[in-house]
């Protein structure tokens, strides 16, 4: 369960970072956010199965 909390902490950090990014950094951060959200969804589904 700790892994899920870690990914949500990363998501919160990335969202905060987006608020302060210039355009190029913003695109990179948005990509990382999408990847983190996808990973969180994957981990949550795995946790529900086990």
Backbone as CSV, one residue per row, in Angstrom:
resi,resn,N_x,N_y,N_z,CA_x,CA_y,CA_z,C_x,C_y,C_z
1,UNK,0.823,-1.201,0.000,0.000,0.000,0.000,0.866,1.263,0.000
2,UNK,2.068,1.154,0.530,2.963,2.304,0.575,3.317,2.782,-0.829
3,UNK,3.443,1.844,-1.786,3.759,2.219,-3.163,2.694,3.141,-3.736
4,UNK,1.444,2.871,-3.430,0.353,3.701,-3.943,0.460,5.107,-3.374
5,UNK,0.755,5.220,-2.080,0.915,6.543,-1.469,2.080,7.289,-2.097
6,UNK,3.168,6.590,-2.405,4.330,7.220,-3.032,3.966,7.810,-4.386
7,UNK,3.224,7.072,-5.188,2.885,7.563,-6.524,1.940,8.760,-6.424
8,UNK,1.034,8.746,-5.448,0.147,9.892,-5.283,0.894,11.115,-4.768
9,UNK,1.920,10.918,-3.980,2.764,12.029,-3.548,3.493,12.616,-4.759
10,UNK,3.966,11.748,-5.642,4.635,12.215,-6.864,3.658,12.988,-7.739
11,UNK,2.427,12.502,-7.851,1.412,13.195,-8.649,1.161,14.588,-8.088
12,UNK,1.033,14.710,-6.780,0.814,16.011,-6.156,1.988,16.947,-6.413
13,UNK,3.193,16.416,-6.331,4.393,17.213,-6.580,4.436,17.697,-8.030
14,UNK,4.102,16.836,-8.958,4.114,17.207,-10.368,3.054,18.263,-10.667
15,UNK,1.899,18.134,-10.059,0.849,19.147,-10.264,1.306,20.501,-9.731
16,UNK,1.959,20.512,-8.589,2.475,21.764,-8.031,3.547,22.350,-8.940
17,UNK,4.388,21.492,-9.474,5.456,21.935,-10.378,4.874,22.562,-11.645
18,UNK,3.779,22.002,-12.133,3.147,22.536,-13.339,2.726,23.988,-13.168
19,UNK,2.332,24.336,-11.974,1.864,25.694,-11.720,2.971,26.733,-11.882
20,UNK,4.232,26.292,-11.850,5.357,27.234,-11.884,6.299,27.036,-13.077
21,UNK,5.869,26.284,-14.063,6.752,25.947,-15.179,6.602,26.914,-16.350
22,UNK,7.703,27.085,-17.081,7.614,27.769,-18.359,7.099,26.762,-19.384
23,UNK,6.765,27.205,-20.565,6.081,26.371,-21.546,6.779,25.039,-21.822
24,UNK,8.085,25.063,-22.122,8.791,23.815,-22.456,8.814,22.859,-21.264
25,UNK,9.134,23.398,-20.103,9.147,22.570,-18.901,7.757,22.029,-18.603
26,UNK,6.759,22.836,-18.902,5.380,22.434,-18.645,5.027,21.184,-19.443
27,UNK,5.403,21.141,-20.717,5.116,19.953,-21.532,5.800,18.723,-20.965
28,UNK,7.048,18.881,-20.555,7.791,17.754,-19.978,7.145,17.290,-18.671
29,UNK,6.746,18.249,-17.846,6.122,17.909,-16.574,4.754,17.270,-16.792
30,UNK,4.005,17.759,-17.774,2.709,17.154,-18.077,2.879,15.703,-18.512
31,UNK,3.887,15.430,-19.309,4.165,14.060,-19.737,4.479,13.182,-18.528
32,UNK,5.327,13.685,-17.627,5.648,12.923,-16.417,4.411,12.710,-15.556
33,UNK,3.521,13.704,-15.499,2.286,13.579,-14.731,1.395,12.494,-15.325
34,UNK,1.250,12.473,-16.626,0.445,11.439,-17.281,1.033,10.062,-16.994
35,UNK,2.346,9.951,-17.049,2.988,8.676,-16.757,2.745,8.256,-15.307
36,UNK,2.820,9.204,-14.377,2.591,8.896,-12.966,1.138,8.499,-12.719
37,UNK,0.201,9.180,-13.371,-1.216,8.830,-13.227,-1.492,7.436,-13.779
38,UNK,-0.865,7.114,-14.895,-1.015,5.781,-15.479,-0.453,4.724,-14.537
39,UNK,0.702,5.003,-13.968,1.322,4.065,-13.019,0.455,3.900,-11.773
40,UNK,-0.113,4.990,-11.277,-0.981,4.911,-10.097,-2.192,4.048,-10.385
41,UNK,-2.779,4.218,-11.558,-3.928,3.411,-11.946,-3.544,1.935,-12.016
42,UNK,-2.395,1.672,-12.599,-1.898,0.290,-12.714,-1.687,-0.329,-11.329
43,UNK,-1.049,0.411,-10.438,-0.782,-0.099,-9.087,-2.084,-0.328,-8.316
44,UNK,-3.035,0.568,-8.500,-4.301,0.417,-7.791,-5.046,-0.829,-8.271
45,UNK,-5.025,-1.063,-9.588,-5.665,-2.255,-10.127,-4.978,-3.517,-9.615
46,UNK,-3.660,-3.486,-9.534,-2.919,-4.635,-9.005,-3.290,-4.891,-7.552
47,UNK,-3.416,-3.825,-6.768,-3.754,-3.952,-5.355,-5.163,-4.529,-5.182
48,UNK,-6.071,-4.187,-6.086,-7.437,-4.689,-6.003,-7.503,-6.179,-6.344
49,UNK,-6.626,-6.631,-7.200,-6.602,-8.033,-7.623,-6.055,-8.926,-6.526
50,UNK,-5.049,-8.437,-5.809,-4.413,-9.266,-4.782,-5.084,-9.174,-3.457
